[in-house]
Amino acid sequence: MRHSHHSRRHHDTDGQYSPDRFSLHALWHAIGRHHHRGGERGGRFGGGPGGFGGGPGGFGGGDGDGFPRGRKFTSDDLQLLLLALLDAQPSHGYELIKALEARSNGFYSPSPGMVYPALTYLEELGYVTVQLEGNRKRYELAEPGRQHLADNRERAELMLAKLTHIARKMDSVRRAFAGEEPLDPSEGGWLPELIEARRALKHALFRRDNVPAAEQRRIAAILARATAEIEGNPGAAGTANAPDTGAGDL
């Protein structure tokens, strides 16, 4: 990395990073190490909780809460997120930044140096239109952009859902830091039994890491059926490959 540890506490190429959030992630890291028996290290850029690598709550694949292992938002990801936000309402660039920050509960706040070039590119593609309001630009979704978003709707919705999931985790950490009771499961988030079931599945897959191809196909068929059941479409199991939605590992 070109930036020092000190500079990473304030910003990076993917978004703003405040000292308060650094402290929050340090706390989360400590909680994560205790909960997972010290098996994870990292932070925002590595494999720890809330990081961009693998780990609970991160954008990596460690515990399935984030995007594929070691991956940051690509320029395509950000462009699609911006189109999804503009589909809801026309906005200025600053408003889009704040919308992403709000959706992730402060975790992801892309810098103007990331957002405005992305908006310019979307304008060049004809995906958005621009209306000048004084010295500011107001962006609105154009029909080609609406079609592109429709073609990638599942991927966009999954990325937005990931940010919402991370926002809940951020709130849980803040509550723990403040000594407050956790939210009731009815208010959102995953039930403990769902978390445990997912962890058990992950461990079962790890134990079958080197099985023969026939066994891998059997497991894949089981997972395809389970996915179809979860999605409420059992007849779709095995009929098509799942789209690349950037969902991450289990």
C-alpha positions as CSV (number, residue, x, y, z in Angstrom):
1,M,0.0,0.0,0.0
2,R,1.3,3.5,-0.8
3,H,-0.4,5.1,2.2
4,S,1.0,4.9,5.7
5,H,-1.0,3.4,8.6
6,H,-1.7,6.9,9.8
7,S,-3.1,8.1,6.6
8,R,-5.3,5.0,6.3
9,R,-7.0,6.1,9.5
10,H,-8.5,9.1,7.6
11,H,-9.0,8.1,4.0
12,D,-8.3,5.6,1.3
13,T,-9.0,5.2,-2.4
14,D,-12.4,3.8,-1.7
15,G,-13.8,6.2,0.7
16,Q,-13.4,8.4,3.8
17,Y,-12.2,6.8,7.0
18,S,-12.5,8.8,10.2
19,P,-10.6,8.3,13.4
20,D,-13.9,7.5,15.2
21,R,-14.4,4.7,12.7
22,F,-10.9,3.5,13.3
23,S,-11.6,3.2,17.0
24,L,-14.9,1.4,16.2
25,H,-13.1,-1.1,13.9
26,A,-10.4,-1.7,16.6
27,L,-13.2,-2.5,19.0
28,W,-14.9,-4.8,16.5
29,H,-11.6,-6.5,15.8
30,A,-11.2,-7.2,19.6
31,I,-14.7,-8.5,19.8
32,G,-14.2,-10.7,16.7
33,R,-10.9,-12.2,18.0
34,H,-12.6,-13.1,21.3
35,H,-15.7,-14.5,19.6
36,H,-13.8,-16.5,17.0
37,R,-11.0,-17.7,19.4
38,G,-8.4,-15.4,18.0
39,G,-8.4,-16.9,14.5
40,E,-8.8,-13.7,12.5
41,R,-6.5,-10.7,12.0
42,G,-6.6,-7.6,9.9
43,G,-9.0,-4.7,10.1
44,R,-10.4,-2.5,7.4
45,F,-7.8,-3.7,4.8
46,G,-7.0,-7.1,6.1
47,G,-9.0,-10.1,7.3
48,G,-10.5,-8.7,10.5
49,P,-14.0,-7.8,11.3
50,G,-15.3,-5.0,9.1
51,G,-12.3,-5.1,6.7
52,F,-12.0,-5.2,3.0
53,G,-10.5,-8.7,3.3
54,G,-12.0,-11.8,4.7
55,G,-13.7,-11.6,8.1
56,P,-17.0,-10.9,9.8
57,G,-18.6,-7.8,8.4
58,G,-16.0,-7.1,5.9
59,F,-16.0,-6.9,2.1
60,G,-14.1,-10.1,1.9
61,G,-15.1,-13.7,2.1
62,G,-14.2,-14.7,5.6
63,D,-17.5,-15.2,7.2
64,G,-19.8,-14.5,4.3
65,D,-20.8,-11.0,5.3
66,G,-19.0,-9.3,2.5
67,F,-17.8,-9.4,-1.1
68,P,-15.3,-11.9,-2.5
69,R,-12.1,-12.3,-0.5
70,G,-9.7,-9.4,-0.8
71,R,-12.0,-7.5,-3.1
72,K,-12.8,-3.8,-2.9
73,F,-15.6,-2.1,-4.8
74,T,-14.6,-1.9,-8.4
75,S,-15.4,1.0,-10.6
76,D,-18.2,-1.0,-12.2
77,D,-19.6,-1.7,-8.7
78,L,-19.6,1.9,-7.8
79,Q,-21.2,2.9,-11.1
80,L,-24.0,0.4,-10.6
81,L,-24.6,1.6,-7.0
82,L,-24.8,5.2,-8.3
83,L,-27.4,4.2,-10.9
84,A,-29.4,2.4,-8.3
85,L,-29.5,5.5,-6.1
86,L,-30.4,7.7,-9.0
87,D,-33.2,5.3,-9.9
88,A,-34.8,6.3,-6.5
89,Q,-34.3,10.1,-7.1
90,P,-32.2,12.6,-9.0
91,S,-29.3,13.8,-6.8
92,H,-26.1,15.9,-6.6
93,G,-22.8,14.0,-6.3
94,Y,-22.5,15.0,-2.6
95,E,-26.0,13.6,-1.9
96,L,-25.0,10.3,-3.5
97,I,-21.9,10.1,-1.3
98,K,-24.0,10.8,1.8
99,A,-26.6,8.3,0.7
100,L,-24.0,5.5,0.5
101,E,-22.6,6.6,3.9
102,A,-26.0,6.5,5.5
103,R,-27.0,3.1,4.0
104,S,-23.8,1.6,5.4
105,N,-24.1,3.4,8.8
106,G,-20.9,5.3,8.2
107,F,-18.8,2.3,7.0
108,Y,-18.6,3.2,3.3
109,S,-18.2,6.8,2.2
110,P,-16.6,7.0,-1.2
111,S,-14.5,10.1,-1.8
112,P,-15.4,12.8,-4.4
113,G,-12.4,11.6,-6.3
114,M,-14.1,8.3,-6.8
115,V,-17.7,9.4,-7.3
116,Y,-17.4,12.4,-9.7
117,P,-15.3,10.6,-12.3
118,A,-17.7,7.7,-12.1
119,L,-20.6,10.1,-12.7
120,T,-18.8,11.7,-15.6
121,Y,-18.2,8.3,-17.2
122,L,-21.9,7.4,-16.7
123,E,-22.8,10.7,-18.4
124,E,-20.5,9.9,-21.3
125,L,-22.2,6.5,-21.7
126,G,-25.6,8.3,-21.8
127,Y,-26.7,6.5,-18.6
128,V,-27.3,9.7,-16.7
129,T,-28.3,13.3,-17.7
130,V,-27.0,16.4,-16.0
131,Q,-28.8,19.6,-15.1
132,L,-26.7,22.6,-13.9
133,E,-28.0,24.2,-10.7
134,G,-25.7,27.1,-10.1
135,N,-22.2,25.6,-9.8
136,R,-23.5,22.2,-9.0
137,K,-24.7,19.3,-11.2
138,R,-27.8,17.4,-10.6
139,Y,-27.8,13.9,-12.0
140,E,-30.8,12.0,-13.2
141,L,-31.1,8.4,-14.5
142,A,-31.5,8.3,-18.3
143,E,-33.3,5.5,-20.2
144,P,-30.2,3.7,-21.3
145,G,-29.0,3.8,-17.6
146,R,-32.3,2.5,-16.5
147,Q,-32.0,-0.5,-18.9
148,H,-28.5,-1.2,-17.8
149,L,-29.6,-1.2,-14.2
150,A,-32.5,-3.5,-15.0
151,D,-30.1,-5.9,-16.7
152,N,-28.0,-5.9,-13.5
153,R,-30.7,-5.4,-10.9
154,E,-29.9,-8.5,-8.9
155,R,-26.3,-7.6,-8.5
156,A,-27.2,-4.0,-7.6
157,E,-29.7,-5.1,-5.0
158,L,-27.3,-7.6,-3.5
159,M,-24.6,-4.9,-3.1
160,L,-27.1,-2.5,-1.5
161,A,-28.3,-5.4,0.8
162,K,-24.7,-6.0,1.8
163,L,-24.3,-2.4,2.8
164,T,-27.5,-2.5,4.9
165,H,-26.2,-5.7,6.6
166,I,-22.9,-4.0,7.4
167,A,-24.9,-1.1,8.8
168,R,-26.6,-3.4,11.2
169,K,-23.3,-4.8,12.3
170,M,-21.9,-1.3,12.8
171,D,-24.9,-0.5,15.0
172,S,-24.4,-3.7,17.0
173,V,-20.8,-2.7,17.7
174,R,-21.8,0.8,18.7
175,R,-24.3,-0.7,21.1
176,A,-21.7,-3.0,22.5
177,F,-19.3,-0.1,22.9
178,A,-21.9,1.9,24.8
179,G,-23.0,-1.0,27.0
180,E,-26.5,-1.1,25.5
181,E,-28.6,-4.1,24.9
182,P,-28.6,-5.6,21.4
183,L,-31.5,-5.0,19.1
184,D,-34.4,-7.4,19.3
185,P,-34.2,-9.8,16.3
186,S,-37.6,-8.6,15.2
187,E,-36.1,-5.2,14.5
188,G,-33.8,-6.6,11.8
189,G,-30.6,-8.7,11.5
190,W,-30.0,-12.4,11.6
191,L,-31.2,-14.7,14.4
192,P,-28.6,-16.7,16.3
193,E,-29.8,-20.0,14.9
194,L,-29.4,-18.7,11.3
195,I,-25.9,-17.5,12.0
196,E,-25.1,-20.9,13.6
197,A,-26.6,-22.8,10.7
198,R,-24.5,-20.8,8.2
199,R,-21.4,-21.4,10.2
200,A,-22.1,-25.1,10.3
201,L,-22.5,-25.2,6.6
202,K,-19.2,-23.3,6.1
203,H,-17.4,-25.8,8.3
204,A,-18.9,-28.8,6.5
205,L,-17.7,-27.4,3.2
206,F,-14.2,-26.8,4.6
207,R,-14.0,-30.4,5.8
208,R,-14.7,-31.5,2.2
209,D,-12.2,-29.3,0.6
210,N,-10.3,-32.1,-1.3
211,V,-13.1,-34.5,-2.1
212,P,-13.4,-36.0,-5.6
213,A,-15.2,-34.3,-8.4
214,A,-18.3,-36.5,-8.1
215,E,-18.7,-35.6,-4.4
216,Q,-18.3,-31.9,-5.3
217,R,-21.1,-32.1,-7.8
218,R,-23.3,-33.8,-5.2
219,I,-22.6,-31.0,-2.8
220,A,-23.2,-28.4,-5.5
221,A,-26.6,-29.9,-6.3
222,I,-27.6,-29.9,-2.6
223,L,-26.6,-26.2,-2.3
224,A,-28.5,-25.3,-5.5
225,R,-31.6,-26.9,-4.1
226,A,-31.2,-25.1,-0.8
227,T,-30.6,-21.8,-2.6
228,A,-33.8,-22.3,-4.7
229,E,-35.8,-23.1,-1.5
230,I,-34.5,-20.0,0.2
231,E,-35.4,-17.9,-2.8
232,G,-38.8,-19.4,-2.8
233,N,-38.4,-20.9,-6.2
234,P,-37.6,-24.7,-5.8
235,G,-38.3,-25.5,-9.4
236,A,-35.3,-23.3,-10.5
237,A,-32.7,-25.5,-8.8
238,G,-30.1,-26.7,-11.3
239,T,-31.7,-25.0,-14.2
240,A,-29.2,-22.1,-14.5
241,N,-26.0,-20.9,-13.1
242,A,-26.3,-18.2,-10.5
243,P,-25.3,-14.7,-11.8
244,D,-22.1,-13.1,-10.5
245,T,-23.5,-10.8,-7.9
246,G,-20.4,-10.2,-5.9
247,A,-21.9,-12.0,-3.0
248,G,-18.8,-13.4,-1.5
249,D,-18.0,-16.8,0.1
250,L,-20.0,-18.4,2.8
